[in-house]
Amino acid sequence: MHNMIRVVSGNREMCITQLQPHAKWIAVWKNLHETPVPDTSRAAWYKVIHDIIPTNVRLHKIRLTPTDSCRNCGKKYTIEQRIVDCGEGVQMWTWTKKQIAQILKTDPSNIPESWITCPQFTLWPPQRNRAVLWLLTNITTFRTQSQSNLTLQDFLEFLKRTSWKLHQTARRSAKVGDILATLDFDNI
């Protein structure tokens, strides 16, 4: 039956693969699947990656909001803007980039914003890859919550809790090793 439906409707691709045809979607979905986070966080990141969060840009396009601007900062309200630019998002993204750069032993300017919405990288060893994915998933989950007045300190507390939960799981060393122990949750 499934094959019959595909024949009738054509072999259509997912909308997101049509919007970003140059992305390595196999790597993106593999990274999404391998991220060592709870299912709720993975689902939040899935929504960001697949661009299914109702932002003002999308809602304005279908005439459900009068403007495509963010009500907090006035910039065009996209998912990247919500995570990285709005409110204390700048400070949170800067801190996250510094931590990722520390894990990768590189400069924070080498960490692109596009990793949030299209994590198509593969890092070696796998524990390093999953640690970077863990950070990206958690900033995405935290910044897409409904509260817009959350601070960098709130974000660091959130990361401490999620890190502790990950530390309590079996096979933590196989997932991220001791890489997350190098994160600096106290130095803002």
C-alpha positions in Angstrom: 0.0 0.0 0.0 2.8 2.3 0.9 4.5 1.7 -2.5 1.2 2.4 -4.3 0.9 5.7 -2.5 4.5 6.7 -3.4 3.8 5.8 -7.1 0.6 7.9 -7.2 2.1 10.9 -5.3 5.5 10.6 -6.9 8.8 10.0 -5.0 8.7 13.3 -3.1 11.5 14.5 -0.9 11.0 16.1 2.5 10.4 19.8 2.4 13.6 20.6 4.4 15.7 18.7 1.9 14.2 20.8 -0.9 14.9 24.0 1.1 18.5 23.1 1.7 19.5 20.8 -1.2 23.2 21.1 -0.5 23.1 19.9 3.1 24.4 16.4 3.9 21.1 15.1 5.3 22.4 11.7 6.1 25.0 13.3 8.4 22.4 15.6 9.9 20.0 12.8 10.8 22.8 10.6 12.1 24.0 13.5 14.4 20.4 14.1 15.6 20.0 10.4 16.4 23.4 10.0 18.1 23.0 13.1 20.4 23.2 11.9 24.1 20.1 13.9 25.3 16.6 13.0 26.4 14.0 12.5 23.8 12.3 15.8 24.6 15.5 17.7 23.8 16.0 15.7 20.7 12.5 16.5 19.6 13.1 20.2 20.2 16.2 20.1 18.1 14.4 18.1 15.4 11.8 20.9 15.1 14.6 23.5 14.7 16.5 21.4 12.1 13.4 20.7 10.1 12.2 24.4 10.4 8.8 23.6 11.9 8.8 26.0 14.7 6.2 28.8 14.1 8.4 31.9 13.8 7.0 35.3 12.8 8.6 35.0 9.4 6.7 31.9 8.7 3.5 33.1 10.3 3.7 36.5 8.4 4.2 34.6 5.2 0.8 32.9 5.7 -0.8 36.1 7.1 -1.2 35.0 10.7 0.8 37.8 12.1 0.9 41.5 11.0 4.8 41.6 11.0 7.8 39.3 10.6 9.7 41.2 13.3 10.6 39.9 16.8 8.6 41.7 19.5 11.6 41.7 21.8 14.4 43.1 19.6 12.7 44.2 16.3 14.9 42.1 14.1 13.4 39.6 11.5 12.1 36.7 13.7 13.7 33.5 12.4 14.7 30.5 14.4 18.4 31.4 14.2 17.6 34.9 15.4 15.7 33.5 18.4 18.5 31.2 19.4 21.5 33.3 18.7 20.6 37.0 18.6 17.5 37.9 20.7 17.9 39.0 24.3 20.7 37.2 26.0 21.0 34.8 23.1 24.2 36.6 22.0 25.9 35.9 25.4 24.7 32.3 25.4 25.8 31.6 21.9 29.2 33.3 22.6 29.7 31.1 25.7 28.6 28.0 23.7 31.0 28.8 20.9 33.9 29.2 23.3 33.1 25.8 24.9 32.9 24.1 21.5 36.1 25.8 20.4 37.8 24.5 23.6 36.6 21.0 22.8 37.8 21.2 19.2 41.0 23.2 20.1 40.2 25.9 17.6 39.1 29.6 17.6 35.4 30.4 18.4 35.1 32.3 15.1 35.4 28.9 13.3 32.2 27.7 14.9 29.3 28.6 12.4 25.8 29.4 13.5 24.6 27.0 10.8 25.6 24.1 13.1 22.5 24.9 15.1 20.1 24.3 12.2 22.1 21.9 10.1 24.7 19.9 12.0 26.2 18.1 9.1 29.7 17.7 10.5 31.5 14.6 11.7 34.2 15.0 14.3 36.7 12.4 15.6 36.7 10.8 18.1 33.0 10.1 18.3 32.9 11.2 22.0 34.0 14.7 20.8 31.3 14.7 18.1 28.6 13.8 20.7 29.9 16.4 23.2 29.6 19.1 20.6 26.1 17.8 19.6 25.1 17.8 23.3 26.0 21.5 23.6 24.2 22.4 20.4 21.1 20.5 21.4 21.0 22.0 24.8 21.3 25.6 23.6 18.6 24.9 21.1 16.3 23.3 23.6 16.9 26.1 26.1 16.4 29.0 23.7 13.3 27.6 22.1 11.4 27.5 25.4 8.5 29.8 25.7 10.2 32.1 28.2 12.1 34.9 26.5 13.6 36.5 29.7 16.0 33.6 30.5 19.5 34.7 31.3 23.0 33.2 30.7 23.1 32.2 34.4 19.8 30.3 33.8 21.4 28.6 30.8 24.4 27.5 32.8 22.2 26.1 35.5 20.3 24.2 32.9 23.5 22.8 31.5 24.7 21.8 34.9 21.5 19.8 35.5 21.6 18.1 32.1 25.3 17.3 32.5 24.6 15.7 35.8 21.7 13.7 34.3 24.0 12.5 31.5 26.7 11.7 34.1 24.3 9.4 35.9 23.6 7.3 32.9 25.3 4.0 32.2 27.9 4.1 29.4 28.5 7.8 29.8 32.2 7.4 29.0 31.3 5.6 25.7 29.0 8.5 24.8 31.0 11.7 25.6 33.9 10.5 27.7 35.3 13.1 30.1 34.9 15.9 27.5 32.1 17.6 29.3 34.1 17.8 32.5 36.2 20.4 30.8 33.3 22.8 30.4 33.5 25.9 32.5 30.0 26.4 34.0 31.1 29.0 36.6 33.2 31.4 34.5 30.9 33.7 32.6 
